[in-house]
Amino acid sequence: MELVPWERLPIIRPMIGLSSGLGPLLPLFPRSWLNRLETHVLPQGFEKVPSSDQIRSEWSHIRTAFLKQSHYSDLYISPPGKDGATAVKSSLKRTGPMGLLTDLKAEFFNVFEDPAPECRAWEESVGSNPGTRADDLARAREHGKRIGGLAVDAVPWNSLDVVISLDLCVPRRILKQHPHILWVYFPSDPGTPTAKASRRRPPEGFDVSLSHSHRRFPVRPGLGKKAVEFPYSFQSSFSWDLIWPSDSRRAGVMVENQTFARLEPRDRRRLEAFGPIRVPRGSVDEVAGGLRSSKYYLRLGGGPLTGNGQIEAVMSGALALGDPQTFVQRSLFTPATIAPTLKQAMDKIARWERSPELYRKDRKEQLTIAEFVCFRRPACHLLSLYRKKRGRQT
């Protein structure tokens, strides 16, 4: 590619590929340049990764399981043996990495905390107030007892090829007993000491660690050879189509919670010109239904978010716009969907409402990027690590 000044990138071409020769230099780039890359430049390997359908086909032969400890107050709580759609709908809060259950056909296991010391690593993310920490831990464990689960030793390990463990669900004694399995560590909280260390090296006994993030260019912090850039909301549009029916009469705006709280009554009335205003509240089913009915998703102002709600919005079929500076990860924004102010957002929505063809084009571009960083690339990378381990064992 011919290098051009950063400020001219969106003028010459809305999205351009990054020269492979620049890859090793990315860790040296200023943060402002990296932020620009995240919204204006196609990720490396964009053209080489297989399609979503091909990835699902290749994963269909791999016996996969996803485990979480019962005290974790998010995600799924269904018993073993349920289909992916049923498990996802049982979630306490978020859709989360539902692509594991729907696209990769992983079986879900909600397990009790094992007494092995390493299985207490989840405590790193429970409260920082010494005065309430003991109560917080006790409350979490009591929650786990109410939810119920399965003893870790009761999981049918011999029938599995890949096991993805949210936090350290599986004690080392089991890891050592089943060396044929690709053991994958998935932190529920990327800010804990264990999670941060795993970006360079997986926890003892594990083969792979997942980053809990979805950057186009995963540098600063970088990842080791056994780490995969992998979002908490690992999913695809297929995941949504399998569980929640789409509404062909989409209208209105799903407004992110912090953004909605900041809107004045007159601003809400102005947004209502484009249809109903919705807020992501209620059960997983209720939020999903709202997203499936919304044409747009808007986020302006407030503290920085990881972007899981934005992933859900894009995969559900909405066009997500807003201010990239309010996100920790900006990868799902495209030049067409950047709107730092309410006026800019409304001007863009008005233009899309006048031109359905432009709306379809810009939505397709955003969805294509989202499918790559939130499903195709991470699933393909994990698949290659599985094949590498199997190759060493044959």
Buried (B, 14 or more C-beta within 10 A) or exposed (E): EEEEEEEEBBEEBEBBBBEEEBEEEBEEBEEEEBBBBBBBBBBBBBEEBBEBEEBBEBBEEBBBBBBBBBBBBBBBBBBBEBBBBBBBBBBBEBBBBBBBBBBBBBBBBBBBBBEBEBBBBBBBBBBEEEEEEEEBBEBBBEBBEEBEBBEBEEBEBEEBBBBBBBBBBBBBEBBEEEEEBBBBBBBBBBEBEBBEEBBBEBBEBBBBBBBBBBBBBBBEBEBEEBBBBBBBBBBBBBBBBBBBEBBEEBEBBBBBBBBBEBBEEEBEEBBEEBBBBBBBEEEBEEBBBBBBBBBBBBBBBBEEBBBBBBBBBBBBBBBBBBBBEBBEBBBBBBBBBBBBEBEBBBEBBEEBBEEEEBBEEBBEBBBBBBBBBBBBBBBBBBBEBBEEBEEEEE
